[in-house]
Amino acid sequence: MEDPETNEPRLSGERLAEGTAVHVIDDFVYSVETLASAVQTLRRVGLTVETATALLGSPPERLSDASTEMHVRLTILVTTH
């Protein structure tokens, strides 16, 4: 089911006001693709994403580079090698 206002199939539910700050939480970040996709989608519909948290992440240098590219402060609770 896609969001009727934005035609975005990955969004549904209650509408947040444009400009609302949201914090993205992911369980495991490896390639960063899913996290980047979430950030891009939320920004495209007018939400502000400046921070994200993942429970696990690997490898550390990839995560650091990706968070810089996305302009997001990324916190990893446990980093695996």
C-alpha positions in Angstrom: 0.0 0.0 0.0 1.5 3.3 -1.0 1.2 6.6 0.8 -1.6 8.5 -1.1 -0.1 11.9 -0.6 3.4 11.2 -1.9 2.9 8.0 -3.9 5.7 6.5 -1.9 5.2 2.7 -1.4 7.6 2.7 1.6 5.5 5.2 3.7 2.2 4.7 5.4 0.6 5.7 8.6 0.3 9.0 10.4 1.5 12.1 8.6 4.2 14.2 10.3 4.4 17.9 9.6 7.0 18.9 7.0 10.2 19.9 8.7 9.7 17.5 11.6 13.0 16.1 12.9 13.1 12.3 12.9 15.8 9.9 14.1 16.3 6.7 12.0 16.9 3.5 13.9 18.3 0.4 12.1 19.1 -3.0 13.5 22.2 -3.9 11.5 24.1 -1.7 9.0 26.6 -3.3 6.6 26.3 -1.9 3.1 24.5 1.2 4.3 22.1 1.0 1.4 18.9 0.4 3.4 19.8 3.2 5.9 20.6 5.6 3.0 17.3 4.7 1.3 15.4 5.4 4.5 17.1 8.8 5.0 16.5 9.8 1.3 12.9 8.8 1.4 12.2 10.7 4.6 14.0 13.8 3.3 12.1 13.6 0.0 8.8 13.9 1.8 10.0 16.9 3.8 11.2 15.5 7.1 14.5 16.4 8.6 17.0 13.6 9.3 20.2 14.5 11.0 20.8 11.5 13.2 20.6 7.7 13.0 21.4 4.8 15.3 22.2 1.2 14.4 22.5 -1.7 16.9 25.3 -3.4 15.0 27.5 -2.2 12.1 30.4 -3.3 10.0 33.0 -2.3 8.7 33.6 0.9 10.7 35.3 2.8 7.8 32.4 2.2 5.4 29.9 3.4 8.0 32.0 6.5 8.7 32.3 7.4 5.0 28.6 6.7 4.4 27.4 8.8 7.3 29.5 11.7 6.1 28.0 11.4 2.6 24.4 11.3 4.0 25.1 14.2 6.3 23.9 12.1 9.2 25.4 11.6 12.6 25.4 7.8 12.9 25.8 6.1 16.3 26.6 2.4 16.3 26.0 0.7 19.6 28.3 -2.4 18.8 30.7 -2.5 15.9 31.8 -5.8 14.4 34.9 -6.5 12.3 
